[in-house]
């Protein structure tokens, strides 16, 4: 049985095209809303239709501009709560601040926990997201969280691309991504190699070593986030030096800040694959960058949450 009398999908400004695609998959439409700004930059939200008693899903990635998009989501949640929505699910395809999940040095904030608290305090009843940078962030929430994985989308793509996988190896770009890469390699029945990198400071890599054999192999460099693409493209150079024959890349979230796009275009990558959890902000999509849509996966998860049935099959 559904939780609310009907389903309502609301979108902020972060990734409206993604939200519209989710609605298309669900056979519904976005709620009539206005999310804008006052002259001083404050977020203004207006709901032009009732959500009383409805099961509301607010779709908003907290990508660039991160703080504006986060505030839009929080204010939308508050507006729906005050309008007597039956249940509010914050659908966050890309969860910003996830890289600040622990105290790496003295006096560091744990911003991921702070954002989790803000979403809960705003009035969300549950969260739906994809490929958190650190899976333990699920425990930062005191409300239910469903954590979708993009690995099945990438697996379907590469199974069609590589009919023979005997010379294909999955590479984890760092030790923190080993579990993710190992799971993906198991899905693809491929070997695994690991990049051992020493980072001098954020977005700067000092040196890299390869644990495993990539010589003469086609490589899939598998990660969750590509931000400035500095360390990712350094990994590509190390793999080229290690004798890799062809280098492909995939990552769930294409943050692509700074000089990321030009670095990718100048790199030895054959192609770099993202999902559309974050929209591409450039005018023209470079030849080396491709996108798969995660909207059908989110639409199925939303439908299952609304119908109060298990979504565990989506994790396999």
C-alpha positions as CSV (number, residue, x, y, z in Angstrom):
1,X,0.0,0.0,0.0
2,X,1.3,3.5,-0.9
3,X,2.2,5.8,2.0
4,X,0.4,8.9,0.8
5,X,-2.7,9.4,-1.3
6,X,-0.7,10.3,-4.3
7,X,2.8,10.9,-5.5
8,X,4.2,14.3,-6.0
9,X,7.6,15.0,-7.6
10,X,9.3,18.4,-7.0
11,X,12.5,19.7,-8.4
12,X,14.9,22.4,-7.5
13,X,17.2,24.1,-10.0
14,X,20.2,21.8,-9.7
15,X,19.2,19.2,-12.3
16,X,15.7,19.9,-13.6
17,X,16.3,17.9,-16.8
18,X,17.1,14.8,-14.7
19,X,13.9,15.3,-12.6
20,X,11.8,15.7,-15.8
21,X,13.2,12.4,-17.1
22,X,12.4,10.7,-13.8
23,X,8.8,12.0,-14.1
24,X,8.7,10.7,-17.7
25,X,9.7,7.2,-16.5
26,X,7.0,7.4,-13.8
27,X,4.3,8.6,-16.2
28,X,3.7,11.8,-14.1
29,X,4.8,15.4,-14.2
30,X,6.7,17.8,-12.0
31,X,4.7,19.8,-9.5
32,X,4.1,23.5,-10.3
33,X,6.7,25.3,-8.2
34,X,8.9,28.4,-8.4
35,X,12.4,28.3,-6.9
36,X,14.0,31.6,-7.4
37,X,16.0,34.3,-5.4
38,X,15.3,37.6,-3.8
39,X,17.5,40.5,-4.9
40,X,20.0,39.8,-2.0
41,X,20.4,36.2,-3.0
42,X,18.1,34.5,-0.5
43,X,16.2,31.5,-1.8
44,X,12.5,32.0,-2.5
45,X,10.2,29.0,-2.8
46,X,6.5,28.8,-3.8
47,X,4.3,25.7,-4.2
48,X,1.4,26.3,-6.6
49,X,-0.5,23.1,-5.9
50,X,-1.4,21.2,-2.8
51,X,0.8,18.5,-1.4
52,X,-1.4,17.8,1.7
53,X,-1.4,14.1,2.4
54,X,0.9,13.3,-0.6
55,X,4.0,11.3,-0.8
56,X,6.5,14.0,-1.9
57,X,9.9,13.3,-3.6
58,X,12.2,16.4,-3.8
59,X,14.9,15.8,-6.5
60,X,17.9,18.0,-5.9
61,X,21.6,17.2,-6.4
62,X,23.9,19.3,-4.2
63,X,26.3,20.1,-7.0
64,X,27.6,23.5,-8.2
65,X,26.5,26.0,-6.9
66,X,26.7,23.7,-3.9
67,X,25.4,25.9,-1.1
68,X,22.6,27.4,-3.2
69,X,21.4,24.0,-4.2
70,X,21.6,22.7,-0.6
71,X,19.5,25.6,0.7
72,X,17.0,25.1,-2.1
73,X,16.5,21.5,-1.0
74,X,16.2,22.4,2.7
75,X,13.7,25.2,2.0
76,X,11.6,22.9,-0.3
77,X,11.5,20.2,2.4
78,X,10.4,22.8,4.9
79,X,7.7,24.2,2.6
80,X,6.3,20.7,2.0
81,X,6.4,19.8,5.7
82,X,4.5,23.0,6.6
83,X,2.0,22.2,3.7
84,X,1.2,18.9,5.5
85,X,2.8,16.4,3.1
86,X,2.3,12.8,4.3
87,X,5.9,11.9,3.8
88,X,8.9,13.7,2.3
89,X,11.8,12.0,0.6
90,X,14.9,14.0,-0.3
91,X,16.2,12.5,-3.5
92,X,19.8,13.6,-3.7
93,X,21.4,11.9,-6.8
94,X,24.7,13.6,-5.9
95,X,25.3,14.2,-2.2
96,X,27.7,17.2,-1.7
97,X,30.0,17.5,1.2
98,X,30.4,13.7,1.3
99,X,34.2,14.0,1.0
100,X,34.3,15.6,4.5
101,X,33.2,12.5,6.3
102,X,35.9,12.3,9.1
103,X,38.5,14.3,10.9
104,X,41.6,13.8,8.8
105,X,43.6,16.2,11.0
106,X,43.0,18.2,14.1
107,X,40.1,20.6,14.2
108,X,38.6,19.4,10.9
109,X,34.8,19.6,10.6
110,X,32.7,16.6,9.7
111,X,30.6,18.4,7.1
112,X,28.8,15.3,5.8
113,X,27.3,14.7,9.3
114,X,26.3,18.4,9.5
115,X,24.5,18.2,6.1
116,X,22.8,15.0,7.2
117,X,21.5,16.8,10.3
118,X,20.3,19.7,8.3
119,X,18.3,17.5,5.9
120,X,16.7,15.7,8.9
121,X,16.0,18.9,10.8
122,X,14.4,20.4,7.8
123,X,11.7,17.7,7.9
124,X,12.8,15.0,5.5
125,X,11.5,11.5,6.4
126,X,13.9,9.6,4.3
127,X,16.7,10.0,1.8
128,X,17.4,8.4,-1.6
129,X,20.9,8.9,-3.1
130,X,23.5,7.2,-5.2
131,X,27.2,6.2,-4.6
132,X,28.1,8.1,-1.5
133,X,31.8,8.9,-1.5
134,X,32.0,7.0,1.8
135,X,29.3,4.4,2.5
136,X,29.5,5.0,6.3
137,X,27.8,8.3,5.7
138,X,24.6,6.2,5.6
139,X,25.0,6.0,9.4
140,X,25.1,9.8,9.7
141,X,21.4,9.9,9.1
142,X,18.8,9.2,11.8
143,X,16.2,8.6,9.1
144,X,16.0,5.8,6.5
145,X,18.4,6.1,3.6
146,X,18.4,4.1,0.4
147,X,21.8,4.0,-1.3
148,X,21.6,3.2,-5.1
149,X,24.7,2.0,-7.0
150,X,25.7,3.0,-10.5
151,X,27.7,-0.2,-11.0
152,X,24.9,-2.0,-12.8
153,X,24.5,0.9,-15.3
154,X,28.3,0.8,-16.1
155,X,28.3,-3.0,-16.2
156,X,25.5,-3.1,-18.8
157,X,27.4,-0.6,-20.9
158,X,30.7,-2.3,-20.8
159,X,29.3,-5.8,-21.3
160,X,28.0,-4.5,-24.7
161,X,31.3,-2.7,-25.4
162,X,33.6,-5.6,-24.6
163,X,32.4,-8.9,-25.9
164,X,35.8,-10.5,-24.9
165,X,36.9,-9.4,-21.4
166,X,40.0,-11.6,-21.2
167,X,42.3,-8.6,-21.7
168,X,40.3,-6.1,-19.7
169,X,41.2,-5.2,-16.1
170,X,39.4,-2.9,-13.6
171,X,41.6,-0.4,-11.8
172,X,40.9,1.3,-8.5
173,X,42.4,4.8,-8.6
174,X,43.2,4.7,-4.8
175,X,42.9,2.5,-1.8
176,X,39.6,4.1,-0.7
177,X,37.9,2.9,-3.9
178,X,39.1,-0.7,-3.8
179,X,35.8,-2.2,-2.4
180,X,33.8,-0.4,-5.1
181,X,36.2,-1.5,-7.9
182,X,36.4,-5.0,-6.6
183,X,32.6,-5.4,-6.6
184,X,32.5,-4.0,-10.2
185,X,35.3,-6.3,-11.3
186,X,33.3,-9.2,-9.9
187,X,30.2,-8.2,-11.8
188,X,32.2,-8.0,-15.0
189,X,34.3,-11.2,-14.3
190,X,37.5,-9.1,-14.8
191,X,40.8,-8.8,-13.0
192,X,41.6,-6.0,-10.5
193,X,44.6,-3.6,-10.1
194,X,45.0,-0.8,-7.6
195,X,46.7,2.6,-7.8
196,X,48.8,3.4,-4.7
197,X,49.0,7.2,-4.6
198,X,50.6,9.6,-2.2
199,X,48.6,12.9,-2.0
200,X,50.5,16.0,-0.9
201,X,47.4,18.1,-0.6
202,X,43.8,18.1,-1.9
203,X,43.6,17.6,-5.7
204,X,47.4,17.2,-5.9
205,X,49.1,13.8,-6.2
206,X,52.7,13.3,-5.4
207,X,53.4,9.9,-6.8
208,X,51.7,6.7,-8.0
209,X,52.4,3.0,-8.1
210,X,50.4,0.2,-9.7
211,X,49.6,-2.9,-7.7
212,X,48.8,-5.5,-10.3
213,X,49.5,-6.1,-14.0
214,X,48.2,-3.8,-16.6
215,X,50.8,-4.3,-19.4
216,X,49.1,-5.0,-22.7
217,X,45.7,-4.8,-21.1
218,X,42.6,-2.6,-21.7
219,X,41.9,-0.8,-18.5
220,X,38.7,0.5,-16.9
221,X,39.6,3.2,-14.3
222,X,36.6,3.1,-11.9
223,X,35.8,5.8,-9.4
224,X,32.9,7.5,-7.8
225,X,33.8,11.2,-8.3
226,X,35.9,13.1,-10.8
227,X,36.3,16.7,-9.6
228,X,39.3,18.6,-11.0
229,X,40.4,15.4,-12.9
230,X,44.0,16.0,-11.7
231,X,44.5,12.8,-9.8
232,X,42.4,10.9,-12.3
233,X,44.5,12.0,-15.3
234,X,47.7,11.4,-13.3
235,X,46.5,7.8,-12.9
236,X,46.0,7.6,-16.6
237,X,49.6,8.7,-17.2
238,X,50.8,6.0,-14.7
239,X,48.8,3.4,-16.5
240,X,50.2,4.4,-19.8
241,X,53.7,4.2,-18.3
242,X,52.8,0.7,-17.0
243,X,52.0,-0.5,-20.5
244,X,48.2,-0.3,-20.6
245,X,47.0,-0.8,-24.2
246,X,43.7,1.3,-23.9
247,X,42.4,3.3,-21.0
248,X,38.7,3.8,-20.3
249,X,37.3,5.7,-17.3
250,X,34.0,5.7,-15.5
251,X,32.7,7.6,-12.5
252,X,29.2,8.1,-11.0
253,X,29.5,11.8,-10.5
254,X,31.1,14.2,-12.9
255,X,31.8,17.3,-10.8
256,X,34.2,18.6,-13.4
257,X,35.4,21.8,-11.8
258,X,38.4,24.0,-12.7
259,X,40.4,22.6,-15.7
260,X,38.8,19.2,-15.5
261,X,37.4,19.1,-19.0
262,X,40.6,20.3,-20.7
263,X,42.7,17.8,-18.7
264,X,40.4,14.9,-19.8
265,X,40.6,16.0,-23.4
266,X,44.4,16.2,-23.3
267,X,44.7,12.8,-21.5
268,X,45.3,9.4,-22.9
269,X,41.7,8.3,-22.1
270,X,39.7,6.7,-24.9
271,X,36.5,7.8,-23.2
272,X,35.2,8.8,-19.7
273,X,31.7,7.7,-18.7
274,X,29.5,9.5,-16.1
275,X,25.9,9.2,-15.0
276,X,23.7,12.3,-15.2
277,X,23.5,12.8,-11.4
278,X,25.2,16.1,-12.1
279,X,24.4,18.0,-15.3
280,X,27.3,18.9,-17.7
281,X,27.8,22.7,-17.3
282,X,29.8,23.4,-20.5
283,X,28.4,24.5,-23.9
284,X,29.6,21.6,-25.9
285,X,30.1,18.0,-24.6
286,X,33.7,16.9,-25.4
287,X,34.1,13.8,-27.6
288,X,35.8,11.9,-24.8
289,X,33.0,12.4,-22.2
290,X,29.8,10.4,-22.3
291,X,26.8,10.1,-20.0
292,X,24.5,7.3,-19.0
293,X,21.2,8.3,-17.4
294,X,20.5,7.1,-13.8
295,X,16.9,8.5,-14.0
296,X,15.3,5.1,-14.8
297,X,16.9,3.6,-11.7
298,X,15.8,6.4,-9.5
299,X,12.3,6.3,-11.0
300,X,12.0,2.6,-10.1
301,X,13.3,3.3,-6.6
302,X,10.8,6.1,-6.2
303,X,7.9,3.9,-7.4
304,X,9.0,1.1,-5.0
305,X,9.2,3.5,-2.1
306,X,5.8,4.9,-2.9
307,X,4.3,1.4,-3.1
308,X,6.1,0.4,0.1
309,X,7.8,-2.6,-1.5
310,X,11.4,-3.7,-1.3
311,X,14.1,-1.9,-3.4
312,X,16.8,-4.4,-2.5
313,X,16.6,-5.9,-6.0
314,X,18.0,-2.6,-7.4
315,X,21.2,-3.1,-5.4
316,X,22.1,-6.3,-7.3
